[in-house]
Amino acid sequence: MENEIIERLKTLGFKEYEAKVFIVLLKGASMSASEIAKEAKIIRNSIYDVLKSFVQKGYCNEIETNSIQKYELINPEVILDKIEFNINQSKTKEISTLKDTFKQLLPLYKSNAGNENSNVNIELIRGYNQHREAKFIELLKNAKKEIHFMIKLEHYISEDVDETAKKFIKKGGTIRSVYETGKDIKVKKGNKWQDGTINDLIKIIEKYEEYGEILRVNNESIPNLTIFDRETVFFNIKDGSLPRHNEADIIIRNKEFANNMIKVFESYWEKSLSLKEFKKKETLK
């Protein structure tokens, strides 16, 4: 039992011999340094620094008698308050230092980007993980004027992407999208992905249209790509024969290439249907 308490105290910052002394004081009344050292089974010379530290921290009282000094632990509930206060104060200081540090770091972010010799910046992101989505959201947040978006709605787009897109439109940005209807529609019901219907797909796309996307739908196979401000292209490279963790994204920062991809987007846009036309077509089936 005592070994377990010692380990717990060590996680709070106590050294092992400090934890042993603390337990001895906790169980005893007023004790001399030699009595504490004997009970804690530590070298007597080491006990004085520990006791001096405990007195300074307010964990125990130093009692002077006619012959020797004795030590007595104060109410453990008071010590709890002291430790809790110190932890909170330390965390507050750490967070403040963190914020101040990054406040100084932020102006340095990509500050030398204009000095790059290459006119083409290509980044490859492998694997199915949160980093890929975070990269996409970063590009979305940094977009200034317009976004061209093409995707197969196999899965419902994340709420973080939704909210970022809404904010972009509210600030005056334009999003034009082409959604592939396809057959393998997946929607999130509760906490699980399930097979969806055309009606599920329509509800999702209606939501995008409500918050300001200019969109069309297409039942052909389309590339998963997004073009930001006619400068940056985000490709999702997908192969149905491979597991999702083998997927990859490519980010190409090149204006000429981005404008060529705009032409690809426009060709699909011209062949696509408005949501109203798509709903009418589905009703007639």
Secondary structure, DSSP 8 states (H G I E B T S, - for coil): -HHHHHHHHHHTT--HHHHHHHHHHHHSSSEEHHHHHHHHTS-HHHHHHHHHHHHHHTSEEEEE-SS-EEEEE--HHHHHHHHHHHHHHHHHHHHHHHHHHHHHHGGGTTTTGGG-S-S-EEEEEESSSHHHHHHHHHHHHH--SEEEEEEE-SS---HHHHHHHHHHHHTT-EEEEEEE--S--EEEETTEEEE--HHHHHHHHHHHHHTT-EEEEESS---EEEEETTTEEEEEE--TTS-GGG-EEEEEE-HHHHHHHHHHHHHHHHT-B-HHHHHHHHHH-
